[in-house]
Amino acid sequence: MRISTAERRKAPRVPLDIEVNYRVLRGAGAEEQSYRKVRSKNISQYGICIGTYEELREGDILHINFELNGREIDAFCAVIWSDELKDEYEAGLEFDFLGHYDAIFLIQYMKSVLTGD
């Protein structure tokens, strides 16, 4: 039985359309060391959803970085799910390692978006 996206979520997500750079560290494509540029779909304090033109598999480990409100965020993530859409793939990434200050910044960002502050 497939678990719905809503059931998998630990925290609220907010829409986010920004450029994200990622590199596969473990999994298919790990031998290619270049970063790829993709767009985000949404974000939470626990992870980010991205759209890609290559399939990422559950369990792949990625290094990502992106800029959010003028702050560069750098994180290591695990691919939790991946779905094939009409002309791209969508992947849910869970932050495995996010620096302490980046985590606080992300929580404050989420709070401000969700409360409208």
MODELLER restraints for C-alpha pairs under 7 A, 6 or more apart:
rsr = mdl.restraints
at = mdl.atoms
rsr.add(forms.Gaussian(group=physical.xy_distance, feature=features.Distance(at['CA:11:A'], at['CA:44:A']), mean=6.35, stdev=0.5))
rsr.add(forms.Gaussian(group=physical.xy_distance, feature=features.Distance(at['CA:12:A'], at['CA:44:A']), mean=6.12, stdev=0.5))
rsr.add(forms.Gaussian(group=physical.xy_distance, feature=features.Distance(at['CA:13:A'], at['CA:42:A']), mean=6.13, stdev=0.5))
rsr.add(forms.Gaussian(group=physical.xy_distance, feature=features.Distance(at['CA:13:A'], at['CA:43:A']), mean=5.30, stdev=0.5))
rsr.add(forms.Gaussian(group=physical.xy_distance, feature=features.Distance(at['CA:13:A'], at['CA:44:A']), mean=4.67, stdev=0.5))
rsr.add(forms.Gaussian(group=physical.xy_distance, feature=features.Distance(at['CA:14:A'], at['CA:42:A']), mean=5.36, stdev=0.5))
rsr.add(forms.Gaussian(group=physical.xy_distance, feature=features.Distance(at['CA:14:A'], at['CA:43:A']), mean=5.59, stdev=0.5))
rsr.add(forms.Gaussian(group=physical.xy_distance, feature=features.Distance(at['CA:14:A'], at['CA:44:A']), mean=6.59, stdev=0.5))
rsr.add(forms.Gaussian(group=physical.xy_distance, feature=features.Distance(at['CA:15:A'], at['CA:41:A']), mean=5.97, stdev=0.5))
rsr.add(forms.Gaussian(group=physical.xy_distance, feature=features.Distance(at['CA:15:A'], at['CA:42:A']), mean=4.17, stdev=0.5))
rsr.add(forms.Gaussian(group=physical.xy_distance, feature=features.Distance(at['CA:15:A'], at['CA:43:A']), mean=6.58, stdev=0.5))
rsr.add(forms.Gaussian(group=physical.xy_distance, feature=features.Distance(at['CA:16:A'], at['CA:40:A']), mean=6.01, stdev=0.5))
rsr.add(forms.Gaussian(group=physical.xy_distance, feature=features.Distance(at['CA:16:A'], at['CA:41:A']), mean=5.31, stdev=0.5))
rsr.add(forms.Gaussian(group=physical.xy_distance, feature=features.Distance(at['CA:16:A'], at['CA:42:A']), mean=4.50, stdev=0.5))
rsr.add(forms.Gaussian(group=physical.xy_distance, feature=features.Distance(at['CA:16:A'], at['CA:43:A']), mean=6.32, stdev=0.5))
rsr.add(forms.Gaussian(group=physical.xy_distance, feature=features.Distance(at['CA:17:A'], at['CA:39:A']), mean=6.10, stdev=0.5))
rsr.add(forms.Gaussian(group=physical.xy_distance, feature=features.Distance(at['CA:17:A'], at['CA:40:A']), mean=5.06, stdev=0.5))
rsr.add(forms.Gaussian(group=physical.xy_distance, feature=features.Distance(at['CA:17:A'], at['CA:41:A']), mean=5.53, stdev=0.5))
rsr.add(forms.Gaussian(group=physical.xy_distance, feature=features.Distance(at['CA:18:A'], at['CA:39:A']), mean=5.49, stdev=0.5))
rsr.add(forms.Gaussian(group=physical.xy_distance, feature=features.Distance(at['CA:18:A'], at['CA:40:A']), mean=5.45, stdev=0.5))
rsr.add(forms.Gaussian(group=physical.xy_distance, feature=features.Distance(at['CA:19:A'], at['CA:37:A']), mean=6.50, stdev=0.5))
rsr.add(forms.Gaussian(group=physical.xy_distance, feature=features.Distance(at['CA:19:A'], at['CA:38:A']), mean=5.72, stdev=0.5))
rsr.add(forms.Gaussian(group=physical.xy_distance, feature=features.Distance(at['CA:19:A'], at['CA:39:A']), mean=4.73, stdev=0.5))
rsr.add(forms.Gaussian(group=physical.xy_distance, feature=features.Distance(at['CA:19:A'], at['CA:40:A']), mean=6.43, stdev=0.5))
rsr.add(forms.Gaussian(group=physical.xy_distance, feature=features.Distance(at['CA:19:A'], at['CA:66:A']), mean=6.48, stdev=0.5))
rsr.add(forms.Gaussian(group=physical.xy_distance, feature=features.Distance(at['CA:20:A'], at['CA:37:A']), mean=5.72, stdev=0.5))
rsr.add(forms.Gaussian(group=physical.xy_distance, feature=features.Distance(at['CA:20:A'], at['CA:38:A']), mean=5.31, stdev=0.5))
rsr.add(forms.Gaussian(group=physical.xy_distance, feature=features.Distance(at['CA:20:A'], at['CA:39:A']), mean=5.74, stdev=0.5))
rsr.add(forms.Gaussian(group=physical.xy_distance, feature=features.Distance(at['CA:20:A'], at['CA:40:A']), mean=6.41, stdev=0.5))
rsr.add(forms.Gaussian(group=physical.xy_distance, feature=features.Distance(at['CA:20:A'], at['CA:64:A']), mean=6.81, stdev=0.5))
rsr.add(forms.Gaussian(group=physical.xy_distance, feature=features.Distance(at['CA:20:A'], at['CA:65:A']), mean=6.00, stdev=0.5))
rsr.add(forms.Gaussian(group=physical.xy_distance, feature=features.Distance(at['CA:20:A'], at['CA:66:A']), mean=4.89, stdev=0.5))
rsr.add(forms.Gaussian(group=physical.xy_distance, feature=features.Distance(at['CA:21:A'], at['CA:35:A']), mean=5.94, stdev=0.5))
rsr.add(forms.Gaussian(group=physical.xy_distance, feature=features.Distance(at['CA:21:A'], at['CA:36:A']), mean=5.46, stdev=0.5))
rsr.add(forms.Gaussian(group=physical.xy_distance, feature=features.Distance(at['CA:21:A'], at['CA:37:A']), mean=4.63, stdev=0.5))
rsr.add(forms.Gaussian(group=physical.xy_distance, feature=features.Distance(at['CA:21:A'], at['CA:38:A']), mean=6.38, stdev=0.5))
rsr.add(forms.Gaussian(group=physical.xy_distance, feature=features.Distance(at['CA:21:A'], at['CA:64:A']), mean=5.47, stdev=0.5))
rsr.add(forms.Gaussian(group=physical.xy_distance, feature=features.Distance(at['CA:21:A'], at['CA:65:A']), mean=5.38, stdev=0.5))
rsr.add(forms.Gaussian(group=physical.xy_distance, feature=features.Distance(at['CA:21:A'], at['CA:66:A']), mean=6.35, stdev=0.5))
rsr.add(forms.Gaussian(group=physical.xy_distance, feature=features.Distance(at['CA:22:A'], at['CA:35:A']), mean=5.23, stdev=0.5))
rsr.add(forms.Gaussian(group=physical.xy_distance, feature=features.Distance(at['CA:22:A'], at['CA:36:A']), mean=5.41, stdev=0.5))
rsr.add(forms.Gaussian(group=physical.xy_distance, feature=features.Distance(at['CA:22:A'], at['CA:37:A']), mean=6.70, stdev=0.5))
rsr.add(forms.Gaussian(group=physical.xy_distance, feature=features.Distance(at['CA:22:A'], at['CA:62:A']), mean=6.35, stdev=0.5))
rsr.add(forms.Gaussian(group=physical.xy_distance, feature=features.Distance(at['CA:22:A'], at['CA:63:A']), mean=5.54, stdev=0.5))
rsr.add(forms.Gaussian(group=physical.xy_distance, feature=features.Distance(at['CA:22:A'], at['CA:64:A']), mean=4.28, stdev=0.5))
rsr.add(forms.Gaussian(group=physical.xy_distance, feature=features.Distance(at['CA:22:A'], at['CA:65:A']), mean=6.63, stdev=0.5))
rsr.add(forms.Gaussian(group=physical.xy_distance, feature=features.Distance(at['CA:23:A'], at['CA:33:A']), mean=6.74, stdev=0.5))
rsr.add(forms.Gaussian(group=physical.xy_distance, feature=features.Distance(at['CA:23:A'], at['CA:34:A']), mean=6.43, stdev=0.5))
rsr.add(forms.Gaussian(group=physical.xy_distance, feature=features.Distance(at['CA:23:A'], at['CA:35:A']), mean=4.74, stdev=0.5))
rsr.add(forms.Gaussian(group=physical.xy_distance, feature=features.Distance(at['CA:23:A'], at['CA:36:A']), mean=6.41, stdev=0.5))
rsr.add(forms.Gaussian(group=physical.xy_distance, feature=features.Distance(at['CA:23:A'], at['CA:62:A']), mean=5.52, stdev=0.5))
rsr.add(forms.Gaussian(group=physical.xy_distance, feature=features.Distance(at['CA:23:A'], at['CA:63:A']), mean=5.34, stdev=0.5))
rsr.add(forms.Gaussian(group=physical.xy_distance, feature=features.Distance(at['CA:23:A'], at['CA:64:A']), mean=6.58, stdev=0.5))
rsr.add(forms.Gaussian(group=physical.xy_distance, feature=features.Distance(at['CA:24:A'], at['CA:30:A']), mean=4.81, stdev=0.5))
rsr.add(forms.Gaussian(group=physical.xy_distance, feature=features.Distance(at['CA:24:A'], at['CA:61:A']), mean=6.06, stdev=0.5))
rsr.add(forms.Gaussian(group=physical.xy_distance, feature=features.Distance(at['CA:24:A'], at['CA:62:A']), mean=4.54, stdev=0.5))
rsr.add(forms.Gaussian(group=physical.xy_distance, feature=features.Distance(at['CA:24:A'], at['CA:63:A']), mean=6.57, stdev=0.5))
rsr.add(forms.Gaussian(group=physical.xy_distance, feature=features.Distance(at['CA:25:A'], at['CA:61:A']), mean=5.45, stdev=0.5))
rsr.add(forms.Gaussian(group=physical.xy_distance, feature=features.Distance(at['CA:25:A'], at['CA:62:A']), mean=5.33, stdev=0.5))
rsr.add(forms.Gaussian(group=physical.xy_distance, feature=features.Distance(at['CA:25:A'], at['CA:63:A']), mean=6.73, stdev=0.5))
rsr.add(forms.Gaussian(group=physical.xy_distance, feature=features.Distance(at['CA:26:A'], at['CA:60:A']), mean=5.47, stdev=0.5))
rsr.add(forms.Gaussian(group=physical.xy_distance, feature=features.Distance(at['CA:26:A'], at['CA:61:A']), mean=4.98, stdev=0.5))
rsr.add(forms.Gaussian(group=physical.xy_distance, feature=features.Distance(at['CA:27:A'], at['CA:60:A']), mean=4.76, stdev=0.5))
rsr.add(forms.Gaussian(group=physical.xy_distance, feature=features.Distance(at['CA:27:A'], at['CA:61:A']), mean=6.73, stdev=0.5))
rsr.add(forms.Gaussian(group=physical.xy_distance, feature=features.Distance(at['CA:38:A'], at['CA:50:A']), mean=6.89, stdev=0.5))
rsr.add(forms.Gaussian(group=physical.xy_distance, feature=features.Distance(at['CA:38:A'], at['CA:51:A']), mean=6.33, stdev=0.5))
rsr.add(forms.Gaussian(group=physical.xy_distance, feature=features.Distance(at['CA:38:A'], at['CA:52:A']), mean=5.95, stdev=0.5))
rsr.add(forms.Gaussian(group=physical.xy_distance, feature=features.Distance(at['CA:39:A'], at['CA:50:A']), mean=5.82, stdev=0.5))
rsr.add(forms.Gaussian(group=physical.xy_distance, feature=features.Distance(at['CA:39:A'], at['CA:51:A']), mean=5.80, stdev=0.5))
rsr.add(forms.Gaussian(group=physical.xy_distance, feature=features.Distance(at['CA:40:A'], at['CA:49:A']), mean=5.77, stdev=0.5))
rsr.add(forms.Gaussian(group=physical.xy_distance, feature=features.Distance(at['CA:40:A'], at['CA:50:A']), mean=4.23, stdev=0.5))
rsr.add(forms.Gaussian(group=physical.xy_distance, feature=features.Distance(at['CA:40:A'], at['CA:51:A']), mean=6.26, stdev=0.5))
rsr.add(forms.Gaussian(group=physical.xy_distance, feature=features.Distance(at['CA:41:A'], at['CA:49:A']), mean=5.33, stdev=0.5))
rsr.add(forms.Gaussian(group=physical.xy_distance, feature=features.Distance(at['CA:41:A'], at['CA:50:A']), mean=5.42, stdev=0.5))
rsr.add(forms.Gaussian(group=physical.xy_distance, feature=features.Distance(at['CA:41:A'], at['CA:51:A']), mean=6.84, stdev=0.5))
rsr.add(forms.Gaussian(group=physical.xy_distance, feature=features.Distance(at['CA:42:A'], at['CA:48:A']), mean=5.89, stdev=0.5))
rsr.add(forms.Gaussian(group=physical.xy_distance, feature=features.Distance(at['CA:42:A'], at['CA:49:A']), mean=5.34, stdev=0.5))
rsr.add(forms.Gaussian(group=physical.xy_distance, feature=features.Distance(at['CA:43:A'], at['CA:49:A']), mean=6.27, stdev=0.5))
rsr.add(forms.Gaussian(group=physical.xy_distance, feature=features.Distance(at['CA:44:A'], at['CA:110:A']), mean=6.92, stdev=0.5))
rsr.add(forms.Gaussian(group=physical.xy_distance, feature=features.Distance(at['CA:45:A'], at['CA:106:A']), mean=6.03, stdev=0.5))
rsr.add(forms.Gaussian(group=physical.xy_distance, feature=features.Distance(at['CA:45:A'], at['CA:107:A']), mean=5.76, stdev=0.5))
rsr.add(forms.Gaussian(group=physical.xy_distance, feature=features.Distance(at['CA:46:A'], at['CA:94:A']), mean=5.83, stdev=0.5))
rsr.add(forms.Gaussian(group=physical.xy_distance, feature=features.Distance(at['CA:46:A'], at['CA:95:A']), mean=5.72, stdev=0.5))
rsr.add(forms.Gaussian(group=physical.xy_distance, feature=features.Distance(at['CA:47:A'], at['CA:93:A']), mean=5.36, stdev=0.5))
rsr.add(forms.Gaussian(group=physical.xy_distance, feature=features.Distance(at['CA:47:A'], at['CA:94:A']), mean=4.22, stdev=0.5))
rsr.add(forms.Gaussian(group=physical.xy_distance, feature=features.Distance(at['CA:47:A'], at['CA:95:A']), mean=5.12, stdev=0.5))
rsr.add(forms.Gaussian(group=physical.xy_distance, feature=features.Distance(at['CA:48:A'], at['CA:92:A']), mean=6.09, stdev=0.5))
rsr.add(forms.Gaussian(group=physical.xy_distance, feature=features.Distance(at['CA:48:A'], at['CA:93:A']), mean=5.30, stdev=0.5))
rsr.add(forms.Gaussian(group=physical.xy_distance, feature=features.Distance(at['CA:48:A'], at['CA:94:A']), mean=6.66, stdev=0.5))
rsr.add(forms.Gaussian(group=physical.xy_distance, feature=features.Distance(at['CA:49:A'], at['CA:91:A']), mean=5.64, stdev=0.5))
rsr.add(forms.Gaussian(group=physical.xy_distance, feature=features.Distance(at['CA:49:A'], at['CA:92:A']), mean=4.49, stdev=0.5))
rsr.add(forms.Gaussian(group=physical.xy_distance, feature=features.Distance(at['CA:49:A'], at['CA:93:A']), mean=5.97, stdev=0.5))
rsr.add(forms.Gaussian(group=physical.xy_distance, feature=features.Distance(at['CA:50:A'], at['CA:90:A']), mean=5.72, stdev=0.5))
rsr.add(forms.Gaussian(group=physical.xy_distance, feature=features.Distance(at['CA:50:A'], at['CA:91:A']), mean=5.46, stdev=0.5))
rsr.add(forms.Gaussian(group=physical.xy_distance, feature=features.Distance(at['CA:50:A'], at['CA:92:A']), mean=6.65, stdev=0.5))
rsr.add(forms.Gaussian(group=physical.xy_distance, feature=features.Distance(at['CA:51:A'], at['CA:88:A']), mean=6.66, stdev=0.5))
rsr.add(forms.Gaussian(group=physical.xy_distance, feature=features.Distance(at['CA:51:A'], at['CA:89:A']), mean=5.65, stdev=0.5))
rsr.add(forms.Gaussian(group=physical.xy_distance, feature=features.Distance(at['CA:51:A'], at['CA:90:A']), mean=4.43, stdev=0.5))
rsr.add(forms.Gaussian(group=physical.xy_distance, feature=features.Distance(at['CA:51:A'], at['CA:91:A']), mean=6.41, stdev=0.5))
rsr.add(forms.Gaussian(group=physical.xy_distance, feature=features.Distance(at['CA:52:A'], at['CA:88:A']), mean=5.84, stdev=0.5))
rsr.add(forms.Gaussian(group=physical.xy_distance, feature=features.Distance(at['CA:52:A'], at['CA:89:A']), mean=5.13, stdev=0.5))
rsr.add(forms.Gaussian(group=physical.xy_distance, feature=features.Distance(at['CA:52:A'], at['CA:90:A']), mean=6.13, stdev=0.5))
rsr.add(forms.Gaussian(group=physical.xy_distance, feature=features.Distance(at['CA:53:A'], at['CA:88:A']), mean=4.93, stdev=0.5))
rsr.add(forms.Gaussian(group=physical.xy_distance, feature=features.Distance(at['CA:53:A'], at['CA:89:A']), mean=5.85, stdev=0.5))
rsr.add(forms.Gaussian(group=physical.xy_distance, feature=features.Distance(at['CA:54:A'], at['CA:89:A']), mean=6.57, stdev=0.5))
rsr.add(forms.Gaussian(group=physical.xy_distance, feature=features.Distance(at['CA:55:A'], at['CA:89:A']), mean=6.09, stdev=0.5))
rsr.add(forms.Gaussian(group=physical.xy_distance, feature=features.Distance(at['CA:56:A'], at['CA:82:A']), mean=6.31, stdev=0.5))
rsr.add(forms.Gaussian(group=physical.xy_distance, feature=features.Distance(at['CA:56:A'], at['CA:91:A']), mean=6.90, stdev=0.5))
rsr.add(forms.Gaussian(group=physical.xy_distance, feature=features.Distance(at['CA:57:A'], at['CA:79:A']), mean=6.49, stdev=0.5))
rsr.add(forms.Gaussian(group=physical.xy_distance, feature=features.Distance(at['CA:57:A'], at['CA:82:A']), mean=6.30, stdev=0.5))
rsr.add(forms.Gaussian(group=physical.xy_distance, feature=features.Distance(at['CA:58:A'], at['CA:79:A']), mean=4.91, stdev=0.5))
rsr.add(forms.Gaussian(group=physical.xy_distance, feature=features.Distance(at['CA:58:A'], at['CA:80:A']), mean=5.19, stdev=0.5))
rsr.add(forms.Gaussian(group=physical.xy_distance, feature=features.Distance(at['CA:58:A'], at['CA:81:A']), mean=5.38, stdev=0.5))
rsr.add(forms.Gaussian(group=physical.xy_distance, feature=features.Distance(at['CA:58:A'], at['CA:82:A']), mean=6.70, stdev=0.5))
rsr.add(forms.Gaussian(group=physical.xy_distance, feature=features.Distance(at['CA:59:A'], at['CA:78:A']), mean=5.78, stdev=0.5))
rsr.add(forms.Gaussian(group=physical.xy_distance, feature=features.Distance(at['CA:59:A'], at['CA:79:A']), mean=5.29, stdev=0.5))
rsr.add(forms.Gaussian(group=physical.xy_distance, feature=features.Distance(at['CA:59:A'], at['CA:80:A']), mean=6.48, stdev=0.5))
rsr.add(forms.Gaussian(group=physical.xy_distance, feature=features.Distance(at['CA:60:A'], at['CA:78:A']), mean=5.74, stdev=0.5))
rsr.add(forms.Gaussian(group=physical.xy_distance, feature=features.Distance(at['CA:60:A'], at['CA:79:A']), mean=5.35, stdev=0.5))
rsr.add(forms.Gaussian(group=physical.xy_distance, feature=features.Distance(at['CA:61:A'], at['CA:77:A']), mean=5.70, stdev=0.5))
rsr.add(forms.Gaussian(group=physical.xy_distance, feature=features.Distance(at['CA:61:A'], at['CA:78:A']), mean=4.64, stdev=0.5))
rsr.add(forms.Gaussian(group=physical.xy_distance, feature=features.Distance(at['CA:61:A'], at['CA:79:A']), mean=6.46, stdev=0.5))
rsr.add(forms.Gaussian(group=physical.xy_distance, feature=features.Distance(at['CA:62:A'], at['CA:76:A']), mean=5.68, stdev=0.5))
rsr.add(forms.Gaussian(group=physical.xy_distance, feature=features.Distance(at['CA:62:A'], at['CA:77:A']), mean=5.16, stdev=0.5))
rsr.add(forms.Gaussian(group=physical.xy_distance, feature=features.Distance(at['CA:62:A'], at['CA:78:A']), mean=6.28, stdev=0.5))
rsr.add(forms.Gaussian(group=physical.xy_distance, feature=features.Distance(at['CA:63:A'], at['CA:75:A']), mean=5.92, stdev=0.5))
rsr.add(forms.Gaussian(group=physical.xy_distance, feature=features.Distance(at['CA:63:A'], at['CA:76:A']), mean=4.54, stdev=0.5))
rsr.add(forms.Gaussian(group=physical.xy_distance, feature=features.Distance(at['CA:63:A'], at['CA:77:A']), mean=6.33, stdev=0.5))
rsr.add(forms.Gaussian(group=physical.xy_distance, feature=features.Distance(at['CA:64:A'], at['CA:74:A']), mean=5.95, stdev=0.5))
rsr.add(forms.Gaussian(group=physical.xy_distance, feature=features.Distance(at['CA:64:A'], at['CA:75:A']), mean=5.41, stdev=0.5))
rsr.add(forms.Gaussian(group=physical.xy_distance, feature=features.Distance(at['CA:64:A'], at['CA:76:A']), mean=6.20, stdev=0.5))
rsr.add(forms.Gaussian(group=physical.xy_distance, feature=features.Distance(at['CA:65:A'], at['CA:72:A']), mean=6.94, stdev=0.5))
rsr.add(forms.Gaussian(group=physical.xy_distance, feature=features.Distance(at['CA:65:A'], at['CA:73:A']), mean=5.42, stdev=0.5))
rsr.add(forms.Gaussian(group=physical.xy_distance, feature=features.Distance(at['CA:65:A'], at['CA:74:A']), mean=4.41, stdev=0.5))
rsr.add(forms.Gaussian(group=physical.xy_distance, feature=features.Distance(at['CA:65:A'], at['CA:75:A']), mean=6.30, stdev=0.5))
rsr.add(forms.Gaussian(group=physical.xy_distance, feature=features.Distance(at['CA:66:A'], at['CA:72:A']), mean=5.71, stdev=0.5))
rsr.add(forms.Gaussian(group=physical.xy_distance, feature=features.Distance(at['CA:66:A'], at['CA:73:A']), mean=5.38, stdev=0.5))
rsr.add(forms.Gaussian(group=physical.xy_distance, feature=features.Distance(at['CA:66:A'], at['CA:74:A']), mean=6.83, stdev=0.5))
rsr.add(forms.Gaussian(group=physical.xy_distance, feature=features.Distance(at['CA:67:A'], at['CA:73:A']), mean=5.93, stdev=0.5))
rsr.add(forms.Gaussian(group=physical.xy_distance, feature=features.Distance(at['CA:73:A'], at['CA:102:A']), mean=6.22, stdev=0.5))
rsr.add(forms.Gaussian(group=physical.xy_distance, feature=features.Distance(at['CA:74:A'], at['CA:98:A']), mean=6.83, stdev=0.5))
rsr.add(forms.Gaussian(group=physical.xy_distance, feature=features.Distance(at['CA:75:A'], at['CA:95:A']), mean=6.59, stdev=0.5))
rsr.add(forms.Gaussian(group=physical.xy_distance, feature=features.Distance(at['CA:75:A'], at['CA:97:A']), mean=5.63, stdev=0.5))
rsr.add(forms.Gaussian(group=physical.xy_distance, feature=features.Distance(at['CA:75:A'], at['CA:98:A']), mean=4.87, stdev=0.5))
rsr.add(forms.Gaussian(group=physical.xy_distance, feature=features.Distance(at['CA:76:A'], at['CA:95:A']), mean=6.05, stdev=0.5))
rsr.add(forms.Gaussian(group=physical.xy_distance, feature=features.Distance(at['CA:76:A'], at['CA:96:A']), mean=5.54, stdev=0.5))
rsr.add(forms.Gaussian(group=physical.xy_distance, feature=features.Distance(at['CA:76:A'], at['CA:97:A']), mean=5.08, stdev=0.5))
rsr.add(forms.Gaussian(group=physical.xy_distance, feature=features.Distance(at['CA:76:A'], at['CA:98:A']), mean=6.78, stdev=0.5))
rsr.add(forms.Gaussian(group=physical.xy_distance, feature=features.Distance(at['CA:77:A'], at['CA:93:A']), mean=5.77, stdev=0.5))
rsr.add(forms.Gaussian(group=physical.xy_distance, feature=features.Distance(at['CA:77:A'], at['CA:94:A']), mean=5.27, stdev=0.5))
rsr.add(forms.Gaussian(group=physical.xy_distance, feature=features.Distance(at['CA:77:A'], at['CA:95:A']), mean=4.47, stdev=0.5))
rsr.add(forms.Gaussian(group=physical.xy_distance, feature=features.Distance(at['CA:77:A'], at['CA:96:A']), mean=4.91, stdev=0.5))
rsr.add(forms.Gaussian(group=physical.xy_distance, feature=features.Distance(at['CA:77:A'], at['CA:97:A']), mean=6.82, stdev=0.5))
rsr.add(forms.Gaussian(group=physical.xy_distance, feature=features.Distance(at['CA:78:A'], at['CA:93:A']), mean=5.52, stdev=0.5))
rsr.add(forms.Gaussian(group=physical.xy_distance, feature=features.Distance(at['CA:78:A'], at['CA:94:A']), mean=5.36, stdev=0.5))
rsr.add(forms.Gaussian(group=physical.xy_distance, feature=features.Distance(at['CA:78:A'], at['CA:95:A']), mean=6.70, stdev=0.5))
rsr.add(forms.Gaussian(group=physical.xy_distance, feature=features.Distance(at['CA:78:A'], at['CA:96:A']), mean=6.40, stdev=0.5))
rsr.add(forms.Gaussian(group=physical.xy_distance, feature=features.Distance(at['CA:79:A'], at['CA:91:A']), mean=6.74, stdev=0.5))
rsr.add(forms.Gaussian(group=physical.xy_distance, feature=features.Distance(at['CA:79:A'], at['CA:92:A']), mean=5.94, stdev=0.5))
rsr.add(forms.Gaussian(group=physical.xy_distance, feature=features.Distance(at['CA:79:A'], at['CA:93:A']), mean=4.60, stdev=0.5))
rsr.add(forms.Gaussian(group=physical.xy_distance, feature=features.Distance(at['CA:79:A'], at['CA:94:A']), mean=6.47, stdev=0.5))
rsr.add(forms.Gaussian(group=physical.xy_distance, feature=features.Distance(at['CA:80:A'], at['CA:92:A']), mean=5.55, stdev=0.5))
rsr.add(forms.Gaussian(group=physical.xy_distance, feature=features.Distance(at['CA:80:A'], at['CA:93:A']), mean=5.66, stdev=0.5))
rsr.add(forms.Gaussian(group=physical.xy_distance, feature=features.Distance(at['CA:80:A'], at['CA:94:A']), mean=6.41, stdev=0.5))
rsr.add(forms.Gaussian(group=physical.xy_distance, feature=features.Distance(at['CA:81:A'], at['CA:91:A']), mean=5.65, stdev=0.5))
rsr.add(forms.Gaussian(group=physical.xy_distance, feature=features.Distance(at['CA:81:A'], at['CA:92:A']), mean=5.23, stdev=0.5))
rsr.add(forms.Gaussian(group=physical.xy_distance, feature=features.Distance(at['CA:82:A'], at['CA:89:A']), mean=6.86, stdev=0.5))
rsr.add(forms.Gaussian(group=physical.xy_distance, feature=features.Distance(at['CA:82:A'], at['CA:90:A']), mean=5.64, stdev=0.5))
rsr.add(forms.Gaussian(group=physical.xy_distance, feature=features.Distance(at['CA:82:A'], at['CA:91:A']), mean=4.22, stdev=0.5))
rsr.add(forms.Gaussian(group=physical.xy_distance, feature=features.Distance(at['CA:82:A'], at['CA:92:A']), mean=6.35, stdev=0.5))
rsr.add(forms.Gaussian(group=physical.xy_distance, feature=features.Distance(at['CA:83:A'], at['CA:89:A']), mean=5.65, stdev=0.5))
rsr.add(forms.Gaussian(group=physical.xy_distance, feature=features.Distance(at['CA:83:A'], at['CA:90:A']), mean=5.32, stdev=0.5))
rsr.add(forms.Gaussian(group=physical.xy_distance, feature=features.Distance(at['CA:83:A'], at['CA:91:A']), mean=6.43, stdev=0.5))
rsr.add(forms.Gaussian(group=physical.xy_distance, feature=features.Distance(at['CA:84:A'], at['CA:90:A']), mean=6.48, stdev=0.5))
